[in-house]
Amino acid sequence: FLETAHDFGDIPRRGGDLVKEFTFVNDGTEPLVILRVITSCTCTKASYSKRPVAPGQCGVIKIIYEPHKKEPGAFSKVIQIFSTSVEGRNLLTIRGNSIDVKKL
């Protein structure tokens, strides 16, 4: 992975879904397959291609966080990526601070 963590900073709780794309490179000699992605909360979803990523090619895992499904305040979510890589499992993290914006 080119990066494994992302901080959204202060965000409005009712401002809509947040999206972060994590890019990875298959630096192995065999095609890499993402087997499963597990999120730590129902407020976090992941989408990715089920197709193998050829050696030297890039892939993307898109993480969607829905702040309106949680209480306001700081959040930190861990996403587990299971694949055919040598490591077998990688961790991604998103975090930020959800703020309720008062209506005028």
C-alpha positions in Angstrom: 0.0 0.0 0.0 1.3 3.5 -0.9 -0.3 4.7 2.4 -2.1 2.8 5.2 -3.8 5.6 7.2 -5.8 8.6 6.4 -7.0 11.5 8.7 -10.2 13.3 7.4 -9.7 15.9 10.1 -12.8 17.8 11.4 -15.9 16.9 9.3 -19.6 17.7 9.6 -21.5 14.7 10.9 -24.4 15.3 8.5 -22.2 16.4 5.6 -22.4 13.2 3.6 -20.3 10.1 3.2 -16.5 10.3 3.2 -14.5 8.4 0.6 -10.8 7.4 0.6 -9.1 5.3 -2.0 -6.1 3.3 -0.9 -3.8 2.3 -3.8 -1.5 -0.7 -3.6 1.1 -2.3 -5.9 1.6 -6.0 -6.5 5.3 -6.2 -6.0 5.3 -10.0 -6.1 5.8 -12.4 -8.9 2.3 -13.9 -8.9 -1.1 -12.4 -9.4 -2.5 -10.9 -6.2 -6.1 -11.6 -5.2 -8.0 -9.7 -2.5 -9.8 -12.5 -0.7 -11.8 -10.6 1.9 -12.1 -7.1 3.5 -13.4 -6.7 7.0 -14.4 -3.3 8.4 -14.6 -2.6 12.2 -18.1 -1.0 12.0 -21.3 -1.0 10.0 -20.6 2.7 9.3 -17.6 1.8 7.2 -17.8 0.0 3.8 -15.2 -1.2 1.4 -15.3 -1.9 -2.3 -12.6 -3.5 -4.5 -12.1 -5.4 -7.6 -12.4 -9.2 -7.4 -10.0 -9.6 -10.3 -6.4 -10.6 -9.7 -3.8 -7.8 -9.8 -0.9 -8.8 -12.1 2.7 -8.4 -10.8 3.8 -4.8 -11.1 0.2 -3.5 -11.5 -1.8 -1.3 -9.1 -5.1 -2.0 -7.4 -7.4 0.2 -5.3 -9.5 -0.4 -2.2 -12.2 2.3 -1.8 -13.3 2.9 1.8 -16.6 4.7 2.5 -17.3 6.1 6.0 -20.8 7.2 6.9 -20.5 9.7 9.8 -24.2 10.1 10.2 -24.5 6.5 11.5 -22.3 7.3 14.6 -22.3 9.8 17.5 -20.3 13.0 17.0 -16.7 12.9 18.2 -13.4 11.4 17.3 -13.4 8.2 15.3 -10.8 5.7 14.3 -11.8 2.7 12.1 -9.6 -0.2 11.1 -10.0 -2.2 7.9 -8.5 -5.6 7.5 -7.4 -6.7 4.0 -6.9 -10.4 3.5 -5.1 -11.4 0.3 -2.8 -13.9 -1.4 0.2 -11.6 -0.5 3.2 -12.8 1.5 1.9 -10.9 4.6 -1.6 -12.4 4.1 -3.2 -9.5 6.0 -2.8 -5.7 5.8 -4.4 -3.1 8.0 -5.8 0.3 6.8 -6.9 3.0 9.2 -9.2 6.0 8.7 -9.8 8.6 11.4 -11.2 12.1 12.0 -13.5 14.1 14.2 -17.2 14.2 13.4 -18.9 17.5 14.5 -22.6 18.3 14.7 -23.1 21.6 13.0 -25.8 23.6 14.7 -28.6 24.9 12.6 -29.2 28.7 12.5 
